[in-house]
Amino acid sequence: MIKQGLRYIHGFVQIQFHGKETERFLNLCAAGDLTLWKIQKGTDAQTACMSVADFRKIRPAARKTKTKVRIVKRYGLPFFFWRSRKRKAFFLGMVLFLLLIYLLSLRIWNIHVEGNTIYSTRTILACLEENNVYHGIAKRKVDCPEIAALLRKQFPRLIWVSARIEGTRLLVEVKENREDVLLEQEAAQEKEPCDIVAHRDGRVISIVTRSGVPRVSAGQTFKKGDILVSGTLEIKNDAQEVTGYEYVTADADIWAFLSYSYYDEFSRQYTQRIYTGEDSRGFFFNAFSYRFDFGLRPDGDVRYDQITDTRTVCLTENFVLPFSYGTTQIRPYEIRKKTYTKEEAIQKANRRLYTFLKNLTQKGVEIYRKDVKIDTSANMCVMKGKILVKEMMRETSPVEKREVTKERTSDT
């Protein structure tokens, strides 16, 4: 493909030659490093293609072998420009097109953000737009170090920002600190004294205390709000009198049986989209901020889904033009009311229960036993019951600091 493109740029001709010593003629051309391709043998003569530069060197070989050579066709840009030399509007259009491409190359048409998960791309682009960095801005107005400093200042969880220009793209690469909030919470918990409290009623299965004073033991029941491990340590003298308190962060592994109440209901009446099958397609073209649609005229009273496939116009990977095009598909549908059968309602209820249990297990909870009943009436499906789980108690509460009260004696 590259060789063919170069031949077209430099121009080549198709020749026709005939004589008594055509084979010797071809050998002389090969000895003189003259390249011929697409050699075809006809009834009266042979044809071949060769470059314009080689055609100018073919005369000695043709004379020596008494071979007659003539040009049949001419191909390539030089001959095209020569034939079009009187078309002034064509050349003016080419000049204007090249000028337009040059002017477009002086601006940023695509701002690409990579490495972000916490902050969305739309949020970062909105911040840049508020600070006059937008699609279509001139490259000379873009200060990459200033953009990097701005993003680090506006988004504190960005630990590294790089901005650079590649063609008509502004590539912004970021790295986020995803562990800083967790580390701050853990550090705050370590510094602040706290108790481990119960967030619901239950019964202790096992307890292993690392710091603090346990208030419950294995097999003991507790209520919501009870202190399971206290972060308050009593300091006593030889007479076992409390002389002060020391406060620590309670830390323990407490496994307990907890009971969750489950209730859910939904209507057996529902609506369903029925597609009519009368789909239609159209074409659209975007230029800068303007959109042009062709071939789509959806009725305003008809409900429909719209599926759009957009493609951006790029000269190269990094040279993105402010033009895009694509197709739009319109899928009309009708809304029909339906009713779940008893079997379908039970299946949907089980799916909703499975989703609830799955969300519990993702929090580190082990399902021990479930007792949920499903009741179906003419219009509703109701699910209620109890779910017994095995869960580690992790909820904490700040300790209540106490003051030491001293008894009055005769000496004091």
DOLUM-882099 format. One record per residue (C-alpha): residue number from 1; x negated, y, z negated; residue in three letters. Coordinates in steps of 0.5 Angstrom, whole numbers, plus 500, padded with zeros to 3 digits. Layout:
BEGIN
{r NUM; {X; Y; Z}; ALA},
...
END
This chain:
BEGIN
{r 1; {500; 500; 500}; MET},
{r 2; {494; 505; 498}; ILE},
{r 3; {491; 503; 505}; LYS},
{r 4; {497; 504; 509}; GLN},
{r 5; {498; 511; 505}; GLY},
{r 6; {491; 513; 507}; LEU},
{r 7; {492; 512; 514}; ARG},
{r 8; {499; 515; 514}; TYR},
{r 9; {496; 522; 511}; ILE},
{r 10; {490; 522; 516}; HIS},
{r 11; {494; 519; 522}; GLY},
{r 12; {493; 513; 527}; PHE},
{r 13; {495; 512; 534}; VAL},
{r 14; {498; 505; 537}; GLN},
{r 15; {494; 504; 544}; ILE},
{r 16; {495; 499; 550}; GLN},
{r 17; {489; 497; 553}; PHE},
{r 18; {488; 492; 559}; HIS},
{r 19; {483; 489; 563}; GLY},
{r 20; {479; 483; 565}; LYS},
{r 21; {474; 483; 559}; GLU},
{r 22; {479; 485; 554}; THR},
{r 23; {475; 480; 549}; GLU},
{r 24; {469; 483; 550}; ARG},
{r 25; {472; 490; 549}; PHE},
{r 26; {474; 488; 542}; LEU},
{r 27; {467; 485; 540}; ASN},
{r 28; {464; 492; 542}; LEU},
{r 29; {469; 495; 538}; CYS},
{r 30; {468; 490; 532}; ALA},
{r 31; {460; 492; 533}; ALA},
{r 32; {461; 499; 533}; GLY},
{r 33; {465; 499; 526}; ASP},
{r 34; {471; 501; 530}; LEU},
{r 35; {478; 498; 526}; THR},
{r 36; {484; 495; 530}; LEU},
{r 37; {490; 492; 526}; TRP},
{r 38; {496; 489; 529}; LYS},
{r 39; {493; 487; 535}; ILE},
{r 40; {499; 484; 539}; GLN},
{r 41; {498; 480; 546}; LYS},
{r 42; {503; 482; 552}; GLY},
{r 43; {504; 479; 559}; THR},
{r 44; {501; 485; 562}; ASP},
{r 45; {497; 488; 556}; ALA},
{r 46; {495; 488; 549}; GLN},
{r 47; {497; 493; 544}; THR},
{r 48; {493; 495; 537}; ALA},
{r 49; {493; 501; 532}; CYS},
{r 50; {487; 505; 530}; MET},
{r 51; {485; 511; 527}; SER},
{r 52; {485; 518; 530}; VAL},
{r 53; {477; 518; 529}; ALA},
{r 54; {476; 511; 531}; ASP},
{r 55; {480; 513; 538}; PHE},
{r 56; {475; 518; 539}; ARG},
{r 57; {469; 513; 539}; LYS},
{r 58; {472; 508; 543}; ILE},
{r 59; {471; 511; 550}; ARG},
{r 60; {464; 508; 551}; PRO},
{r 61; {466; 501; 550}; ALA},
{r 62; {472; 502; 555}; ALA},
{r 63; {467; 504; 560}; ARG},
{r 64; {463; 499; 559}; LYS},
{r 65; {468; 493; 560}; THR},
{r 66; {472; 497; 565}; LYS},
{r 67; {478; 497; 560}; THR},
{r 68; {484; 502; 561}; LYS},
{r 69; {486; 505; 554}; VAL},
{r 70; {492; 509; 553}; ARG},
{r 71; {496; 512; 547}; ILE},
{r 72; {503; 509; 546}; VAL},
{r 73; {505; 512; 540}; LYS},
{r 74; {502; 517; 535}; ARG},
{r 75; {504; 516; 527}; TYR},
{r 76; {502; 520; 521}; GLY},
{r 77; {502; 527; 518}; LEU},
{r 78; {498; 531; 523}; PRO},
{r 79; {502; 529; 528}; PHE},
{r 80; {508; 530; 524}; PHE},
{r 81; {506; 537; 523}; PHE},
{r 82; {504; 539; 530}; TRP},
{r 83; {511; 537; 532}; ARG},
{r 84; {514; 541; 527}; SER},
{r 85; {510; 547; 528}; ARG},
{r 86; {516; 551; 531}; LYS},
{r 87; {520; 550; 525}; ARG},
{r 88; {519; 556; 520}; LYS},
{r 89; {524; 554; 515}; ALA},
{r 90; {522; 547; 514}; PHE},
{r 91; {515; 550; 512}; PHE},
{r 92; {518; 555; 508}; LEU},
{r 93; {522; 550; 504}; GLY},
{r 94; {516; 546; 503}; MET},
{r 95; {512; 552; 500}; VAL},
{r 96; {518; 554; 496}; LEU},
{r 97; {519; 547; 493}; PHE},
{r 98; {511; 546; 491}; LEU},
{r 99; {512; 553; 488}; LEU},
{r 100; {518; 551; 484}; LEU},
{r 101; {514; 545; 482}; ILE},
{r 102; {508; 549; 480}; TYR},
{r 103; {513; 554; 476}; LEU},
{r 104; {516; 548; 472}; LEU},
{r 105; {510; 545; 470}; SER},
{r 106; {508; 551; 466}; LEU},
{r 107; {514; 549; 461}; ARG},
{r 108; {516; 544; 456}; ILE},
{r 109; {522; 540; 458}; TRP},
{r 110; {521; 534; 454}; ASN},
{r 111; {520; 534; 446}; ILE},
{r 112; {518; 527; 444}; HIS},
{r 113; {518; 525; 436}; VAL},
{r 114; {515; 519; 434}; GLU},
{r 115; {514; 515; 427}; GLY},
{r 116; {520; 518; 424}; ASN},
{r 117; {525; 514; 420}; THR},
{r 118; {527; 518; 414}; ILE},
{r 119; {528; 524; 418}; TYR},
{r 120; {532; 523; 424}; SER},
{r 121; {529; 526; 431}; THR},
{r 122; {535; 531; 431}; ARG},
{r 123; {533; 534; 425}; THR},
{r 124; {526; 535; 427}; ILE},
{r 125; {528; 538; 433}; LEU},
{r 126; {533; 543; 430}; ALA},
{r 127; {528; 545; 425}; CYS},
{r 128; {523; 546; 431}; LEU},
{r 129; {529; 550; 435}; GLU},
{r 130; {530; 555; 429}; GLU},
{r 131; {523; 556; 430}; ASN},
{r 132; {523; 558; 437}; ASN},
{r 133; {520; 551; 440}; VAL},
{r 134; {525; 549; 444}; TYR},
{r 135; {526; 545; 451}; HIS},
{r 136; {524; 550; 457}; GLY},
{r 137; {519; 554; 453}; ILE},
{r 138; {513; 556; 456}; ALA},
{r 139; {507; 552; 455}; LYS},
{r 140; {503; 558; 453}; ARG},
{r 141; {507; 560; 447}; LYS},
{r 142; {507; 553; 444}; VAL},
{r 143; {502; 553; 438}; ASP},
{r 144; {500; 546; 436}; CYS},
{r 145; {497; 547; 430}; PRO},
{r 146; {502; 552; 428}; GLU},
{r 147; {508; 546; 429}; ILE},
{r 148; {504; 541; 425}; ALA},
{r 149; {503; 546; 419}; ALA},
{r 150; {511; 548; 420}; LEU},
{r 151; {513; 541; 420}; LEU},
{r 152; {509; 539; 414}; ARG},
{r 153; {512; 545; 410}; LYS},
{r 154; {519; 544; 412}; GLN},
{r 155; {519; 536; 411}; PHE},
{r 156; {515; 535; 404}; PRO},
{r 157; {515; 527; 406}; ARG},
{r 158; {511; 528; 412}; LEU},
{r 159; {504; 526; 410}; ILE},
{r 160; {501; 527; 417}; TRP},
{r 161; {503; 531; 423}; VAL},
{r 162; {500; 531; 430}; SER},
{r 163; {502; 536; 436}; ALA},
{r 164; {500; 536; 443}; ARG},
{r 165; {502; 537; 450}; ILE},
{r 166; {502; 532; 455}; GLU},
{r 167; {504; 534; 462}; GLY},
{r 168; {511; 537; 461}; THR},
{r 169; {512; 533; 454}; ARG},
{r 170; {511; 536; 447}; LEU},
{r 171; {509; 530; 443}; LEU},
{r 172; {510; 530; 436}; VAL},
{r 173; {507; 524; 432}; GLU},
{r 174; {509; 524; 424}; VAL},
{r 175; {507; 519; 419}; LYS},
{r 176; {512; 519; 413}; GLU},
{r 177; {510; 517; 405}; ASN},
{r 178; {516; 512; 404}; ARG},
{r 179; {513; 510; 397}; GLU},
{r 180; {512; 517; 394}; ASP},
{r 181; {520; 517; 391}; VAL},
{r 182; {519; 510; 388}; LEU},
{r 183; {512; 512; 385}; LEU},
{r 184; {515; 518; 382}; GLU},
{r 185; {521; 514; 379}; GLN},
{r 186; {517; 509; 376}; GLU},
{r 187; {512; 514; 373}; ALA},
{r 188; {518; 518; 370}; ALA},
{r 189; {521; 511; 367}; GLN},
{r 190; {514; 510; 365}; GLU},
{r 191; {513; 517; 361}; LYS},
{r 192; {520; 518; 359}; GLU},
{r 193; {522; 513; 353}; PRO},
{r 194; {529; 509; 355}; CYS},
{r 195; {533; 503; 352}; ASP},
{r 196; {536; 498; 357}; ILE},
{r 197; {543; 498; 356}; VAL},
{r 198; {549; 494; 359}; ALA},
{r 199; {553; 496; 365}; HIS},
{r 200; {558; 491; 364}; ARG},
{r 201; {561; 486; 359}; ASP},
{r 202; {557; 479; 359}; GLY},
{r 203; {553; 474; 356}; ARG},
{r 204; {545; 473; 355}; VAL},
{r 205; {542; 467; 359}; ILE},
{r 206; {535; 469; 357}; SER},
{r 207; {531; 475; 355}; ILE},
{r 208; {523; 476; 355}; VAL},
{r 209; {521; 482; 352}; THR},
{r 210; {515; 486; 354}; ARG},
{r 211; {516; 493; 350}; SER},
{r 212; {521; 495; 345}; GLY},
{r 213; {526; 492; 340}; VAL},
{r 214; {531; 486; 343}; PRO},
{r 215; {538; 487; 340}; ARG},
{r 216; {541; 481; 343}; VAL},
{r 217; {538; 474; 344}; SER},
{r 218; {540; 468; 349}; ALA},
{r 219; {547; 466; 348}; GLY},
{r 220; {550; 472; 345}; GLN},
{r 221; {555; 476; 348}; THR},
{r 222; {555; 484; 349}; PHE},
{r 223; {560; 490; 351}; LYS},
{r 224; {559; 495; 356}; LYS},
{r 225; {554; 500; 354}; GLY},
{r 226; {551; 496; 348}; ASP},
{r 227; {543; 497; 347}; ILE},
{r 228; {540; 490; 349}; LEU},
{r 229; {533; 493; 348}; VAL},
{r 230; {531; 499; 344}; SER},
{r 231; {526; 503; 346}; GLY},
{r 232; {525; 506; 339}; THR},
{r 233; {520; 503; 334}; LEU},
{r 234; {521; 504; 326}; GLU},
{r 235; {514; 506; 323}; ILE},
{r 236; {514; 503; 315}; LYS},
{r 237; {510; 504; 309}; ASN},
{r 238; {508; 498; 305}; ASP},
{r 239; {515; 499; 301}; ALA},
{r 240; {518; 497; 308}; GLN},
{r 241; {521; 504; 308}; GLU},
{r 242; {522; 508; 315}; VAL},
{r 243; {517; 514; 315}; THR},
{r 244; {517; 515; 322}; GLY},
{r 245; {519; 513; 329}; TYR},
{r 246; {515; 512; 336}; GLU},
{r 247; {519; 512; 342}; TYR},
{r 248; {517; 507; 348}; VAL},
{r 249; {519; 505; 355}; THR},
{r 250; {523; 499; 354}; ALA},
{r 251; {521; 493; 359}; ASP},
{r 252; {524; 486; 359}; ALA},
{r 253; {527; 481; 363}; ASP},
{r 254; {534; 480; 361}; ILE},
{r 255; {538; 475; 365}; TRP},
{r 256; {546; 475; 364}; ALA},
{r 257; {552; 472; 366}; PHE},
{r 258; {557; 478; 368}; LEU},
{r 259; {564; 478; 371}; SER},
{r 260; {566; 482; 377}; TYR},
{r 261; {573; 484; 378}; SER},
{r 262; {575; 483; 386}; TYR},
{r 263; {581; 486; 389}; TYR},
{r 264; {582; 487; 396}; ASP},
{r 265; {588; 488; 401}; GLU},
{r 266; {589; 490; 408}; PHE},
{r 267; {596; 490; 413}; SER},
{r 268; {597; 485; 417}; ARG},
{r 269; {600; 490; 422}; GLN},
{r 270; {594; 492; 427}; TYR},
{r 271; {593; 495; 433}; THR},
{r 272; {589; 492; 439}; GLN},
{r 273; {586; 495; 445}; ARG},
{r 274; {588; 492; 452}; ILE},
{r 275; {584; 494; 458}; TYR},
{r 276; {588; 495; 464}; THR},
{r 277; {582; 493; 469}; GLY},
{r 278; {583; 499; 473}; GLU},
{r 279; {576; 502; 472}; ASP},
{r 280; {573; 507; 476}; SER},
{r 281; {566; 510; 477}; ARG},
{r 282; {563; 517; 478}; GLY},
{r 283; {556; 520; 479}; PHE},
{r 284; {554; 526; 475}; PHE},
{r 285; {548; 531; 476}; PHE},
{r 286; {545; 535; 470}; ASN},
{r 287; {541; 541; 472}; ALA},
{r 288; {538; 545; 466}; PHE},
{r 289; {544; 546; 462}; SER},
{r 290; {549; 545; 467}; TYR},
{r 291; {553; 538; 469}; ARG},
{r 292; {556; 537; 476}; PHE},
{r 293; {561; 531; 476}; ASP},
{r 294; {563; 527; 482}; PHE},
{r 295; {568; 522; 484}; GLY},
{r 296; {572; 522; 477}; LEU},
{r 297; {578; 525; 475}; ARG},
{r 298; {581; 522; 469}; PRO},
{r 299; {588; 523; 467}; ASP},
{r 300; {589; 527; 461}; GLY},
{r 301; {595; 522; 458}; ASP},
{r 302; {591; 516; 459}; VAL},
{r 303; {587; 513; 453}; ARG},
{r 304; {580; 511; 456}; TYR},
{r 305; {573; 509; 454}; ASP},
{r 306; {567; 512; 458}; GLN},
{r 307; {560; 509; 459}; ILE},
{r 308; {555; 513; 461}; THR},
{r 309; {548; 511; 464}; ASP},
{r 310; {543; 517; 464}; THR},
{r 311; {536; 517; 468}; ARG},
{r 312; {531; 523; 467}; THR},
{r 313; {527; 525; 473}; VAL},
{r 314; {520; 525; 472}; CYS},
{r 315; {514; 526; 477}; LEU},
{r 316; {510; 522; 473}; THR},
{r 317; {510; 519; 466}; GLU},
{r 318; {509; 526; 463}; ASN},
{r 319; {511; 530; 468}; PHE},
{r 320; {519; 531; 466}; VAL},
{r 321; {523; 535; 470}; LEU},
{r 322; {530; 539; 467}; PRO},
{r 323; {534; 534; 472}; PHE},
{r 324; {538; 528; 470}; SER},
{r 325; {543; 524; 474}; TYR},
{r 326; {547; 517; 473}; GLY},
{r 327; {553; 514; 473}; THR},
{r 328; {560; 514; 469}; THR},
{r 329; {565; 509; 468}; GLN},
{r 330; {572; 510; 466}; ILE},
{r 331; {575; 504; 463}; ARG},
{r 332; {583; 506; 461}; PRO},
{r 333; {586; 502; 456}; TYR},
{r 334; {593; 501; 452}; GLU},
{r 335; {594; 501; 445}; ILE},
{r 336; {599; 495; 443}; ARG},
{r 337; {601; 493; 436}; LYS},
{r 338; {600; 486; 433}; LYS},
{r 339; {601; 482; 427}; THR},
{r 340; {596; 477; 424}; TYR},
{r 341; {598; 470; 423}; THR},
{r 342; {598; 467; 416}; LYS},
{r 343; {591; 463; 418}; GLU},
{r 344; {588; 469; 422}; GLU},
{r 345; {590; 473; 415}; ALA},
{r 346; {586; 468; 411}; ILE},
{r 347; {580; 468; 416}; GLN},
{r 348; {580; 475; 415}; LYS},
{r 349; {580; 475; 408}; ALA},
{r 350; {575; 470; 407}; ASN},
{r 351; {570; 474; 412}; ARG},
{r 352; {571; 481; 408}; ARG},
{r 353; {570; 476; 401}; LEU},
{r 354; {564; 474; 405}; TYR},
{r 355; {561; 481; 406}; THR},
{r 356; {562; 483; 399}; PHE},
{r 357; {558; 477; 396}; LEU},
{r 358; {553; 478; 401}; LYS},
{r 359; {552; 485; 399}; ASN},
{r 360; {552; 483; 392}; LEU},
{r 361; {546; 478; 393}; THR},
{r 362; {542; 483; 397}; GLN},
{r 363; {542; 487; 390}; LYS},
{r 364; {538; 481; 387}; GLY},
{r 365; {545; 478; 384}; VAL},
{r 366; {546; 470; 384}; GLU},
{r 367; {553; 468; 385}; ILE},
{r 368; {555; 463; 380}; TYR},
{r 369; {562; 462; 381}; ARG},
{r 370; {568; 465; 384}; LYS},
{r 371; {575; 465; 383}; ASP},
{r 372; {579; 469; 388}; VAL},
{r 373; {586; 468; 390}; LYS},
{r 374; {589; 470; 397}; ILE},
{r 375; {597; 472; 397}; ASP},
{r 376; {600; 473; 404}; THR},
{r 377; {607; 477; 405}; SER},
{r 378; {610; 479; 411}; ALA},
{r 379; {606; 486; 411}; ASN},
{r 380; {600; 485; 407}; MET},
{r 381; {595; 480; 405}; CYS},
{r 382; {592; 481; 398}; VAL},
{r 383; {586; 478; 395}; MET},
{r 384; {584; 478; 387}; LYS},
{r 385; {580; 474; 382}; GLY},
{r 386; {574; 474; 378}; LYS},
{r 387; {567; 473; 381}; ILE},
{r 388; {562; 470; 376}; LEU},
{r 389; {554; 472; 377}; VAL},
{r 390; {548; 471; 374}; LYS},
{r 391; {544; 478; 374}; GLU},
{r 392; {538; 481; 371}; MET},
{r 393; {540; 487; 367}; MET},
{r 394; {536; 493; 369}; ARG},
{r 395; {540; 499; 367}; GLU},
{r 396; {536; 504; 363}; THR},
{r 397; {538; 510; 358}; SER},
{r 398; {534; 515; 355}; PRO},
{r 399; {533; 514; 347}; VAL},
{r 400; {536; 518; 342}; GLU},
{r 401; {531; 521; 338}; LYS},
{r 402; {532; 521; 330}; ARG},
{r 403; {529; 525; 324}; GLU},
{r 404; {526; 521; 318}; VAL},
{r 405; {531; 523; 312}; THR},
{r 406; {527; 523; 305}; LYS},
{r 407; {530; 521; 299}; GLU},
{r 408; {530; 526; 293}; ARG},
{r 409; {526; 524; 287}; THR},
{r 410; {524; 527; 280}; SER},
{r 411; {517; 528; 283}; ASP},
{r 412; {520; 532; 289}; THR},
END
